[in-house]
Amino acid sequence: MAASINAGLEQGHFSLRKGDNRWPEKDPDKGHIYRFSFACFPALCCVKNAGSGELSFHAVVFPEPDAEQWLFVPQLGLNGGEAYGMAWLEREKEARLETSMGFFKSREVAQSTLAALEIETKGYAERSSRPVD
């Protein structure tokens, strides 16, 4: 999820400031889809305004050919590609990524490759709702 948000920031679709959405769709319920490369793998992300300055993200790695038409569907899961994730970016009080391992799904083939990657966040902090051991 961090890679999809980093790509959206780099491509100029939004910033970390509340309400600073720069994609062309003006309908608040319609999201914006963009493509990016995730460690040399093709990836696709849908960003939506979630209200109160927050953005929601749905991303797939190794997307299916028709993934763009399904990426707006909540809990798309593995119907869109080899790996799927969902998260929210809080921007009202601070720039913080909120997610849970329950919102990540991956086929076994992609899981070990993706799990080995380390991604640095670009100006925001990560916060997982996963219980601390």
Secondary structure in CASP SS format (residue, H / E / C, confidence):
PFRMAT SS
TARGET T0000
AUTHOR 0000-0000-0000
METHOD secondary structure of the structure
MODEL  1
M C 1.00
A H 1.00
A H 1.00
S H 1.00
I H 1.00
N H 1.00
A H 1.00
G H 1.00
L H 1.00
E H 1.00
Q H 1.00
G C 1.00
H C 1.00
F E 1.00
S C 1.00
L C 1.00
R C 1.00
K C 1.00
G C 1.00
D C 1.00
N E 1.00
R C 1.00
W C 1.00
P C 1.00
E C 1.00
K C 1.00
D C 1.00
P C 1.00
D C 1.00
K C 1.00
G C 1.00
H E 1.00
I E 1.00
Y E 1.00
R E 1.00
F E 1.00
S E 1.00
F E 1.00
A C 1.00
C C 1.00
F E 1.00
P E 1.00
A E 1.00
L E 1.00
C E 1.00
C E 1.00
V E 1.00
K E 1.00
N E 1.00
A E 1.00
G E 1.00
S C 1.00
G C 1.00
E E 1.00
L E 1.00
S E 1.00
F E 1.00
H E 1.00
A E 1.00
V E 1.00
V E 1.00
F E 1.00
P E 1.00
E C 1.00
P C 1.00
D C 1.00
A H 1.00
E H 1.00
Q H 1.00
W H 1.00
L C 1.00
F C 1.00
V C 1.00
P C 1.00
Q C 1.00
L C 1.00
G H 1.00
L H 1.00
N H 1.00
G C 1.00
G E 1.00
E E 1.00
A E 1.00
Y E 1.00
G E 1.00
M E 1.00
A E 1.00
W E 1.00
L E 1.00
E E 1.00
R C 1.00
E C 1.00
K C 1.00
E C 1.00
A C 1.00
R E 1.00
L E 1.00
E E 1.00
T E 1.00
S C 1.00
M H 1.00
G H 1.00
F H 1.00
F E 1.00
K E 1.00
S E 1.00
R C 1.00
E H 1.00
V H 1.00
A H 1.00
Q H 1.00
S H 1.00
T H 1.00
L H 1.00
A H 1.00
A C 1.00
L C 1.00
E C 1.00
I C 1.00
E C 1.00
T C 1.00
K C 1.00
G C 1.00
Y C 1.00
A E 1.00
E E 1.00
R E 1.00
S E 1.00
S C 1.00
R C 1.00
P C 1.00
V C 1.00
D C 1.00
END
